[in-house]
């Protein structure tokens, strides 16, 4: 097996790994492997190719990953789950604190939390201000604050 073929297989492995763990990390290694496979058509020294692969991987992680992550965050904010729930009004099913609570929106039950130390009572209306995994962060209607950004 030629070196370029091995590098293409490694690149495909990293692409499959990225599909199963979409963290935009393994994509950098896949790109580095594909580019190194092209370079291996000219350079046949394995040590040089390993060095090129490592340098390209680090460069892609350093420069491309922040661009990929930023683009992905912008897409998530404008579409999908976030767009469906953010700034919508929900009804409190269980009293909401910083640690527990539940709301109902679109006939769905969601776990909910507040950023403040206040307790929002059952039956009150709240506005969804942030979505984090399976938890909605809410505030009382009429309260306005900047959303915590990570």
C-alpha positions in Angstrom: 0.0 0.0 0.0 1.3 3.4 -0.9 1.7 6.2 1.6 -0.9 8.4 -0.1 -3.5 5.6 0.1 -2.8 5.1 3.8 -3.2 8.9 4.4 -6.5 8.9 2.5 -7.8 6.0 4.7 -6.7 7.9 7.8 -8.5 11.0 6.5 -11.7 8.9 5.9 -11.4 7.5 9.4 -11.3 11.0 10.9 -14.3 12.1 8.8 -16.3 9.1 10.1 -15.2 9.9 13.6 -16.4 13.5 13.1 -19.8 12.3 11.9 -20.3 10.4 15.1 -18.9 13.1 17.4 -19.8 16.4 15.7 -17.5 18.6 17.7 -15.6 20.1 14.6 -12.3 18.7 16.0 -11.6 15.6 14.0 -12.4 17.4 10.8 -9.1 19.2 11.1 -7.2 15.9 11.2 -9.1 14.7 8.2 -8.2 17.8 6.2 -4.6 17.5 7.3 -4.5 13.8 6.2 -6.0 14.6 2.8 -3.6 17.4 2.2 -0.6 15.3 3.4 -1.7 12.5 1.0 -1.4 15.0 -1.9 2.0 16.1 -0.7 3.1 12.4 -0.3 3.0 12.1 -4.1 6.1 14.3 -4.2 7.8 13.6 -0.9 8.4 10.0 0.1 10.2 10.4 3.4 7.8 9.1 6.1 9.4 11.3 8.8 8.8 14.5 6.8 5.3 13.4 6.0 4.5 12.8 9.7 5.9 16.2 10.5 3.8 17.8 7.8 0.7 16.0 9.1 1.3 17.3 12.6 2.0 20.8 11.5 -1.0 20.9 9.3 -3.2 19.4 12.0 -2.1 22.1 14.5 -2.5 24.9 12.0 -6.1 23.7 11.1 -7.0 23.4 14.8 -5.5 26.9 15.5 -7.0 28.7 12.5 -9.9 26.8 11.0 -11.7 25.3 14.0 -12.6 28.7 15.5 -14.2 29.7 12.1 -16.1 26.4 11.9 -17.3 26.7 15.4 -18.4 30.3 14.9 -20.3 29.5 11.7 -22.0 26.5 13.4 -23.1 28.7 16.4 -24.5 31.3 14.1 -26.4 28.7 12.2 -27.8 27.2 15.4 -29.0 30.6 16.6 -31.0 31.3 13.5 -32.5 27.8 12.8 -33.5 24.7 14.6 -34.3 24.3 18.2 -33.2 27.7 19.3 -35.3 29.5 16.7 -38.4 27.6 17.7 -38.3 28.4 21.4 -36.3 31.5 22.2 -38.4 34.5 23.2 -41.6 32.4 23.3 -44.0 32.5 26.2 -44.5 29.3 28.2 -46.6 28.2 31.3 -44.9 27.1 34.5 -45.9 23.5 35.4 -43.7 23.1 38.4 -42.2 26.0 40.5 -38.9 27.1 38.8 -35.7 27.8 40.6 -32.0 27.8 39.7 -32.0 24.0 40.2 -35.3 22.6 39.1 -38.7 23.3 37.6 -40.8 22.6 34.5 -42.6 24.5 31.8 -45.1 23.7 29.0 -44.8 25.1 25.5 -46.4 23.7 22.3 -48.0 21.0 24.5 -44.5 19.8 25.4 -43.0 19.5 28.9 -39.5 20.9 29.4 -37.2 21.2 32.4 -36.6 24.8 33.2 -34.3 27.0 35.3 -33.8 30.6 36.2 -30.6 32.6 36.3 -31.8 34.4 39.4 -32.4 33.1 42.9 -36.1 33.8 42.6 -38.8 31.2 42.4 -41.4 31.4 39.7 -44.7 29.7 40.8 -46.9 27.2 39.0 -49.3 28.8 36.5 -47.2 31.9 35.8 -46.2 32.9 32.3 -42.5 33.0 31.5 -40.3 33.9 28.5 -37.7 31.5 27.3 -34.4 33.3 27.1 -31.9 30.5 26.5 -31.9 26.8 25.5 -29.2 24.5 26.8 -29.4 20.9 25.9 -32.7 19.7 27.4 -33.1 22.7 29.8 -34.9 25.9 29.0 -33.7 29.0 30.9 -36.6 31.4 31.6 -37.5 34.7 33.1 -40.7 36.4 34.3 -42.5 38.3 31.6 -41.5 42.0 31.8 -38.0 41.3 33.0 -35.2 42.0 30.6 -31.6 41.0 31.0 -28.6 40.0 28.9 -28.4 36.3 28.2 -25.4 34.5 29.5 -23.1 33.5 26.6 -20.5 30.8 27.0 
